[in-house]
Amino acid sequence: MSVVGIDLGFLNCYIAVARSGGIETIANEYSDRCTPACISLGSRTRAIGNAAKSQIVTNVRNTIHGFKKLHGRSFDDPIVQTERIRLPYELQKMPNGSAGVKVRYLEEERPFAIEQVTGMLLAKLKEIAENALKKPVADCVISVPSFFTDAERRSVLAAAQVAGLNCLRLMNETTAVALAYGIYKQDLPSLDEKPRNVVFIDMGHSAYQVSVCAFNKGKLKVLATTFDPYLGGRNFDEALVDYFCDEFKTKYKINVKENSRALLRLYQECEKLKKLMSANASDLPLNIECFMNDLDVSSKMNRAQYEQLCASLLARVEPPLKAVMEQANLQREDISSIEIVGGATRIPAVKEQITKFFLKDISTTLNADEAVARGCALQCAILSPAFKVREFSITDIVPYSVMLRWRTSFEDGTGECEVFCKNHPSPFSKVITFHKKEPFELEAFYTNLHEVPYPDPRIGTFTIQNVFPQSDGDNSKVKVKVRVNIHGVFSVASASVIEKQNFEGDHNDAPMETEASFKSENKDDLDKMQVDQEEGGHQKSHAEHTPEEEIDHTGAKTKSTPSDKQDRLNQTIKKGKSRSIDLPIHSSLCRQLGQDLINSYIENEKYGQPIQVRYIEHEERPKALNDLGKKIQLVMKVIEAYRNKDERYDHLDPAEVEKVEKFISDAMSWLNSKMNAQNKLSLTQDPVVRVAEIVGKSKELDDFCNPIIYKPKPKIEVAEDKAKANNEHNGPMDGHSGPETKPDIKDSSQHTKSSGEMEVD
């Protein structure tokens, strides 16, 4: 079973796999471990990754990049409209109101949803992983920014479905980095000692994230996380681009921003210049030939000028650092180390700002580019039953506080309850008790919208159906379980009503009802764990126990412990007057794609897949058939030599050789029949036999035949050798002189030499 971690970046993607007892970042077909998040659509074909990046300038309007921030957002979203100005391709409003891209593909104008676009990219990453592992890939863990809302996370999960991937977990990028850091540490404090606090800073191409994590042996707990979703490496690129656009307008009388191709070329050159300035403080030239209107342009820049140009951006580095320390309630002296990752942290001025705030040196023990992918692969290995990984528990946090609202019969008409506060541990389940006579609706939303980089506070509405009054007309007690699951997504997981039962006489008169009540209550607890396990994607036992809290609709909270649950069960058994009935829930989630629409996207993506599979099979089949044919011929030669009394094989068992001969005969018949059937098919038809079957047959032949026909001859000892061996055995190594070795013990040199010879023998 394959275990894959995917860092789904704004600019680039990385893939890490667990194999050979460790984590390895794999390379694509260009021998590059970095795959650009870029898709170029043409008249007949599409290119993804490195091949697409080379077409950014030549195929401007149909090459899609920089689309990560469009996930889960409507076309009218302010962020989408801001990104729209930056992008050279056209954005379009989809039928459901979400943002999509409009390109010319296969000789016609076509709209694509962002889930389809990201699905194409993930399908390419899946293909790269399969080529490296030589086996199918399905299960994976995908990284997302810690500030992604529910709508954005659900959008990425839908994209994974489109690509044919089973996402075991959406993992926050800084949490993935923390896991990659902590799981290999052998010197972490024990569970009863004070934890080691580490700050992780990730500044990538489009966003800036900071988290504080506490480490104990086998345990990672995220204490707090802050972010600036609008600060990243591309902002530093834009500062250079704006400067040179103004300079070229004055110097060459050209308006670069009116020409998409010229602007893209300038962005590329400014990114290169930025990297050079990180390593060199002197003046560096910028030269672009045939830039615009057949003009060659040139300029220069040094690091001091650059830092002055980016002063406003550098001022935004410190506030998230200060905020994360306040939220974690820590002082600078409580921090053990500061780890930095992400391409933009290589800018010297950014490093200087971080060092200045913490008053200590920063650490770069992690690979700045690959740490997220490696952490995701480790999490995937932990979740997979096929791998044995060191015990390591991970507790993440909820980035935004979540509130529930419902209608009441009181004067104000509504009730509210904050079910998850900011930085609450995650995943986590809570049970809320309501007293209702009829179906009711719960509205979930983010409490403090000014903290959320999303214009709509709504998460979704959840209708609890089939609620009824009790037989005496009283309100029914309805228990609603809400949860932030392993993906960081909020949901109303289940609901049940407690129905009172009227019994007469002694409690022993109703043994069946009591037993049913016990089973129902106990089943509720078991169901919780099973659901958590399923949604976590085969979580192992040490990660299955999701904490749970009970909240009455008045706001009172009680921690649920195993003993509390048992007490409640015992009370239920003793009274025998109630039973729990599961209630259906209808969910309406903000910006949720319907499954029918996702299925149509999947069909559109699997459209060219059969053609690609037939092509790959056609290309690889001859080699696989040739390898199997050679192995059959080699075994037949050995059998023929054995029949001709070749002394090299006279030690073989006749019965076993007979079995090999029969196996080879069957293999030849199988091979001939498959080849004959395949030769009758055209290239557009599905193959009769797949390469994997041929390779499997070849391996089966090796496993069955090789131990028999290549069995080594038994060694025959010569009489003289045996006698010599006996003499050596009875010699000085056992403390006695042999018959042919009689050294004079007075001669120390001779004695030493003789003893030395015997020891060597």
HUTABEL-V228866 format. One record per pair of residues at least 6 apart in sequence whose ideal C-beta (glycine too) atoms are under 8 Angstrom apart, sorted by the first residue. I is the first residue (numbers start at 1). J is the second residue. Records with the same first field share a line. If there is no record, write none. Layout:
BEGIN
I: J + J
END
This chain:
BEGIN
1: 139 + 384 + 386
2: 17 + 129 + 130 + 133 + 135 + 136 + 137 + 138 + 139
3: 17 + 18 + 19 + 139 + 377 + 380 + 381 + 384 + 386 + 387
4: 15 + 16 + 17 + 126 + 129 + 137 + 139 + 140 + 141 + 377 + 380
5: 15 + 16 + 17 + 23 + 140 + 141 + 143 + 176 + 373 + 374 + 375 + 376 + 377 + 378 + 379 + 380
6: 13 + 14 + 15 + 122 + 125 + 140 + 141 + 142 + 143 + 373 + 376
7: 13 + 14 + 15 + 16 + 143 + 173 + 176 + 370 + 372 + 373 + 376
8: 37 + 68 + 118 + 121 + 122 + 142 + 143 + 144 + 156
9: 37 + 68 + 204 + 205 + 372
10: 37 + 66 + 68 + 69 + 204 + 205 + 206 + 207 + 232 + 234
11: 36 + 37 + 65 + 66 + 204 + 205 + 206 + 233 + 234 + 343
12: 34 + 35 + 36 + 37 + 205 + 369
13: 34 + 35 + 36 + 37 + 121 + 125
14: 25 + 33 + 34 + 35 + 369 + 370 + 372 + 373
15: 25 + 26 + 35 + 125 + 128 + 129 + 132 + 373
16: 23 + 24 + 25 + 26 + 370 + 373 + 374 + 376 + 377
17: 23 + 24 + 26 + 129 + 132 + 133 + 377
18: 24 + 377 + 378 + 380 + 381 + 387
19: 133
23: 180 + 374 + 377 + 378 + 381
25: 33 + 367 + 370 + 373 + 374
26: 33 + 128 + 129 + 132 + 133
27: 33 + 132
28: 35 + 49 + 50 + 128
29: 50 + 128 + 131
30: 49 + 50
32: 50
33: 370
34: 369
35: 49 + 50 + 124 + 125 + 128
36: 49 + 50 + 52 + 53 + 65
37: 65 + 66 + 67 + 68 + 121
38: 48 + 49 + 52 + 53 + 56 + 63 + 64 + 65
39: 46 + 47 + 48 + 52 + 63 + 64 + 65 + 117 + 120 + 121
40: 46 + 47 + 48 + 51 + 52 + 55 + 56 + 59 + 62 + 63 + 64
41: 62 + 63 + 64 + 103 + 104 + 105
42: 59 + 62 + 105
43: 104 + 106 + 107
44: 106
46: 52 + 105 + 120
47: 55
48: 120 + 121 + 123 + 124
49: 124 + 128
52: 63 + 65
53: 65
55: 63
56: 63 + 65 + 264
57: 261 + 264 + 265 + 268
60: 88 + 89 + 260 + 261 + 264
61: 88 + 89 + 90 + 103 + 104 + 260
62: 89 + 103 + 104 + 105
63: 88 + 89
64: 89 + 101 + 103 + 112 + 117
66: 83 + 86 + 87 + 206
67: 101 + 114 + 117 + 118
68: 118 + 206
69: 79 + 80 + 83 + 206
70: 80 + 83 + 91 + 99 + 114
71: 114 + 115 + 118 + 148 + 152 + 155 + 156 + 159
72: 98 + 148 + 149 + 151 + 152 + 153 + 154 + 155 + 156 + 591
73: 79 + 80 + 98 + 99 + 151 + 152 + 454 + 591
74: 80 + 97 + 98 + 99 + 456 + 591
75: 91 + 92 + 93 + 94 + 97 + 98 + 99 + 100
76: 93 + 97
77: 99 + 455
78: 455
79: 453 + 455
80: 91 + 99
83: 91
84: 91
88: 260 + 263 + 264
89: 101 + 102 + 103
90: 101 + 102 + 103
91: 99 + 100 + 101 + 102
92: 99 + 100 + 101 + 102 + 111
93: 99 + 100
94: 100 + 111 + 113
96: 593 + 597
98: 113 + 114 + 591
99: 114
100: 111 + 112 + 113 + 114
101: 111 + 112 + 114 + 117
102: 109 + 110 + 111 + 112
103: 109 + 110 + 112
104: 110
113: 593 + 601
114: 155 + 159
115: 155 + 158 + 159 + 162 + 593 + 598 + 601
116: 159 + 162 + 601 + 604 + 605
117: 159
118: 155 + 156 + 159 + 162 + 163
119: 159 + 160 + 161 + 162 + 163 + 601 + 605
120: 163 + 605
121: 163
122: 142 + 159 + 160 + 162 + 163 + 165
123: 162 + 163 + 164 + 605
125: 163
126: 137 + 140 + 163 + 164 + 165
129: 137
130: 136 + 137
137: 165
138: 164 + 165 + 166
139: 165 + 166 + 168 + 380 + 383 + 384 + 537 + 538
140: 160 + 165 + 166 + 167 + 168 + 376 + 380
141: 167 + 168 + 169 + 170 + 171 + 176 + 376 + 377 + 379 + 380 + 383
142: 156 + 160 + 165 + 167 + 169 + 170 + 171 + 376
143: 170 + 171 + 172 + 173 + 176 + 372 + 373 + 375 + 376
144: 152 + 153 + 156 + 170 + 171 + 172 + 173 + 488
145: 172 + 173 + 207 + 209 + 227 + 229
146: 172 + 173 + 174 + 175 + 209 + 211 + 225 + 227 + 399
147: 207 + 209 + 227 + 229 + 399 + 453
148: 156 + 170 + 488
149: 400 + 446 + 452 + 453 + 454 + 459
150: 459 + 460 + 488 + 489 + 490 + 589 + 590
151: 454 + 456 + 459 + 589 + 590 + 591 + 592
152: 454
153: 170 + 487 + 488 + 489
154: 489 + 589 + 591 + 592 + 593
155: 591 + 593
156: 167 + 170
157: 167 + 170 + 487 + 489
158: 593 + 598 + 601
160: 166 + 167
161: 598 + 602
162: 598 + 601 + 602 + 605
163: 605
164: 602 + 605 + 606
166: 537
167: 487 + 537
168: 379 + 380 + 383 + 384 + 486 + 536 + 537 + 538
169: 379 + 380 + 383 + 486 + 487 + 536 + 537
170: 486 + 487 + 488 + 489
171: 375 + 376 + 379
172: 211 + 222 + 225 + 396 + 488
173: 202 + 204 + 209 + 372
174: 200 + 202 + 209 + 210 + 211 + 222 + 225
175: 211 + 213 + 220 + 222 + 375 + 394 + 396
176: 371 + 372 + 373 + 374 + 375 + 376 + 379
177: 200 + 202 + 339 + 341 + 366 + 371 + 372 + 375
178: 198 + 200 + 211 + 213 + 220 + 222 + 375
179: 220 + 375 + 378 + 379 + 392 + 394
180: 366 + 371 + 372 + 374 + 375 + 378
181: 198 + 200 + 339 + 365 + 366 + 371
182: 188 + 198 + 213 + 215 + 220 + 392
183: 378 + 389 + 390 + 392
185: 215
188: 196 + 215 + 216 + 217 + 218
189: 195 + 196 + 215 + 216 + 217
190: 216 + 217
191: 216 + 217 + 218 + 219
193: 216
195: 214 + 215 + 216 + 219 + 221
196: 214 + 215 + 216 + 336
197: 212 + 213 + 214 + 215 + 223 + 328 + 330 + 334 + 335 + 336
198: 212 + 213 + 215 + 335 + 336 + 337 + 338 + 339
199: 210 + 211 + 212 + 321 + 324 + 335 + 337 + 338 + 339 + 358
200: 210 + 211 + 212 + 213 + 339 + 340 + 341
201: 209 + 210 + 321 + 338 + 339 + 340 + 341 + 342 + 345 + 354 + 362
202: 208 + 209 + 210 + 340 + 341 + 342 + 345 + 372
203: 209 + 231 + 232 + 233 + 340 + 342 + 343 + 344 + 345 + 350
204: 232 + 233 + 342 + 343 + 344
205: 232 + 233 + 234 + 343 + 344
206: 229 + 232 + 233 + 234
207: 227 + 228 + 229 + 230 + 231 + 232
208: 227 + 228 + 229 + 231 + 232 + 316 + 317 + 320 + 344
209: 225 + 226 + 227 + 320
210: 225 + 226 + 227 + 320 + 321 + 324
211: 222 + 223 + 224 + 225 + 226 + 324
212: 222 + 223 + 224 + 225 + 324 + 325 + 327 + 328 + 330 + 335
213: 220 + 221 + 222 + 223
214: 220 + 221 + 223
215: 221
218: 390 + 391 + 392 + 393
219: 392 + 393 + 395
220: 392 + 393 + 394 + 395
221: 395 + 425
222: 395 + 396 + 397
223: 327 + 328 + 330 + 397 + 423
224: 324 + 327 + 328 + 397 + 423
225: 324 + 397 + 399 + 423
226: 320 + 321 + 323 + 324 + 327
227: 320
228: 316 + 319 + 320
229: 453
230: 453
231: 313 + 316 + 317
232: 344
233: 271 + 274 + 342 + 343 + 344 + 347
235: 313
236: 274 + 310 + 313 + 344 + 347
237: 267 + 270 + 271 + 274
239: 306 + 309 + 310 + 313
240: 270 + 273 + 274 + 301 + 306 + 309
241: 263 + 266 + 267 + 270
243: 301 + 309
244: 256 + 266 + 270 + 286 + 299
245: 255 + 256 + 257 + 266
247: 299
248: 254 + 256 + 297 + 299
249: 255 + 256
251: 297 + 299
252: 295 + 297
254: 262 + 291 + 292 + 293 + 295
256: 262 + 263 + 266 + 292
257: 263
259: 292
262: 291 + 292
265: 288 + 291
266: 288 + 291
269: 286 + 288
270: 286
273: 284 + 286 + 301
274: 306 + 347
275: 346
276: 284
277: 284 + 301 + 302 + 303 + 306
278: 303 + 346 + 347 + 348
280: 303
281: 302 + 303 + 304
282: 302
283: 300 + 301 + 302
284: 300 + 301 + 302
285: 298 + 299 + 300
286: 297 + 298 + 299 + 300 + 301
287: 296 + 297 + 298
288: 296 + 297 + 298
289: 296
290: 296
291: 297
303: 348
307: 314 + 349
310: 349
314: 349 + 350 + 353
317: 350 + 353 + 354 + 357
318: 353 + 356 + 357
321: 354 + 357 + 358
322: 357
325: 331 + 332
327: 422 + 423
332: 358 + 359 + 360
335: 358 + 360
337: 363
338: 354 + 358 + 360 + 362 + 363
339: 362 + 363 + 364 + 365 + 366
340: 351 + 354 + 362 + 363 + 364 + 368
341: 366 + 367 + 368 + 369 + 371 + 372
342: 368
343: 368 + 369
344: 350
345: 351 + 354 + 368
346: 368
351: 362
354: 362
355: 361 + 362
367: 374
378: 389
379: 394
381: 387 + 389
382: 389 + 392 + 394 + 540 + 543
383: 536 + 537 + 538 + 539 + 540 + 543
384: 538
385: 538 + 540
391: 542
393: 542 + 543
394: 543
395: 425 + 426
396: 425 + 426 + 427 + 488
397: 423 + 424 + 425 + 426
398: 420 + 421 + 422 + 423 + 424 + 425 + 426 + 428 + 484 + 488
399: 422 + 423 + 488
400: 422 + 446 + 447 + 448 + 451 + 452
401: 418 + 420 + 421 + 422 + 424 + 446 + 447 + 448
402: 418 + 419 + 420 + 444 + 445 + 446 + 447 + 459 + 484 + 490
403: 416 + 417 + 418 + 419 + 444 + 445 + 446 + 447
404: 416 + 417 + 418 + 419 + 432 + 442 + 443 + 444 + 482
405: 414 + 415 + 416 + 442 + 443 + 445
406: 414 + 415 + 434 + 440 + 441 + 442 + 443 + 553
407: 413 + 414 + 415 + 440 + 441
408: 414 + 415
415: 553
417: 432 + 551 + 553 + 555
418: 447
419: 430 + 432 + 482 + 551
420: 426 + 428 + 430 + 484 + 490
422: 448 + 451
424: 484
425: 547
426: 484 + 488
427: 483 + 484 + 485 + 486 + 532 + 536 + 546
428: 483 + 484 + 546 + 547 + 548 + 549
429: 481 + 482 + 483 + 493 + 528 + 532 + 546 + 547 + 548 + 549
430: 481 + 482 + 483 + 548 + 549 + 550 + 551
431: 479 + 480 + 481 + 482 + 548 + 549 + 550 + 551 + 560
432: 479 + 480 + 481 + 482 + 550 + 551 + 552 + 553
433: 477 + 478 + 479 + 480 + 550 + 551 + 552 + 553
434: 440 + 464 + 477 + 478 + 479 + 480 + 553
435: 475 + 476 + 477 + 478 + 553
436: 464 + 467 + 475 + 476 + 478
437: 467 + 468 + 469 + 475 + 476
438: 467 + 468 + 469
439: 463 + 464 + 465 + 466 + 467
440: 463 + 464 + 467
441: 461 + 462 + 463 + 464
442: 461 + 462 + 463 + 464 + 480 + 492
443: 458 + 460 + 461 + 462
444: 458 + 459 + 460 + 461 + 462 + 482 + 490 + 492
445: 457 + 458 + 459
446: 452 + 454 + 457 + 459
449: 457
456: 590 + 591
458: 590
459: 490 + 589 + 590
460: 490 + 587 + 588 + 589 + 590 + 592
461: 587 + 588
462: 492 + 585 + 586 + 587 + 588
463: 585 + 586 + 587 + 588
464: 478 + 480 + 492 + 495 + 583 + 585
465: 583 + 584 + 585 + 586
466: 497 + 583 + 584
467: 476 + 478 + 497 + 583
468: 476 + 497
469: 475 + 476
470: 476 + 499 + 500
471: 500 + 502
472: 500
476: 497 + 498 + 499
477: 497 + 498
478: 495 + 496 + 497 + 498 + 583
479: 495 + 496 + 497 + 498 + 524 + 580
480: 492 + 494 + 495
481: 492 + 493 + 494 + 495 + 528
482: 490 + 491 + 492 + 493
483: 490 + 491 + 493 + 532 + 546
484: 490
485: 491 + 532 + 535 + 536
486: 532 + 535 + 536 + 537 + 539
487: 535
491: 587
492: 585 + 587
493: 528 + 531
494: 524 + 527 + 528 + 531 + 582 + 585
495: 582 + 583 + 585
496: 524 + 580 + 581 + 582 + 583
497: 580 + 581 + 583
498: 578 + 579 + 580
499: 578 + 579 + 580 + 581
500: 577 + 578
501: 510 + 513 + 576 + 577 + 578 + 579
502: 577
503: 509 + 510 + 513 + 576 + 577
507: 514 + 574 + 575 + 576
510: 576
513: 576 + 579
514: 572 + 573 + 576
516: 579
517: 572 + 573 + 576 + 578 + 579 + 580
518: 569 + 572 + 573
520: 579 + 580 + 581
521: 565 + 568 + 569 + 572 + 580
522: 569
524: 580
525: 565
528: 546 + 548
529: 544 + 545 + 546
532: 539 + 544 + 546
533: 539 + 544
536: 543 + 544
548: 560
549: 557 + 558 + 559 + 560
550: 557 + 558 + 559 + 560
551: 557 + 558
558: 564
572: 578
610: 686
614: 683 + 684 + 685 + 686 + 687
616: 691
617: 687 + 690 + 691
618: 683 + 687
620: 691
621: 678 + 687 + 689 + 691 + 694
624: 691 + 694 + 695 + 698
625: 671 + 675 + 694
627: 698
628: 667 + 671 + 694 + 697 + 698 + 701
629: 671
631: 698 + 701 + 702
632: 664 + 667 + 668 + 671 + 701
635: 660 + 664 + 701 + 705 + 709
636: 664
638: 649 + 709
639: 657 + 660 + 661 + 664 + 709
641: 648 + 649
642: 649 + 650 + 652 + 657
649: 709
651: 711 + 713 + 714
652: 708 + 709 + 711
653: 708
656: 708
657: 708 + 709
659: 708
660: 704 + 705 + 708 + 709
663: 701 + 704 + 705
664: 701 + 705
667: 697 + 701
670: 697
671: 697
674: 688 + 689 + 694
677: 688 + 689
678: 687 + 688 + 689
681: 687 + 688
717: 725
727: 738 + 739 + 740
728: 738 + 758 + 761
730: 736 + 738
731: 737 + 738 + 741 + 758
732: 738 + 741 + 754 + 755 + 758
733: 758 + 759
737: 743
741: 754 + 758
743: 750 + 751 + 754 + 755
744: 750 + 751
745: 751
END
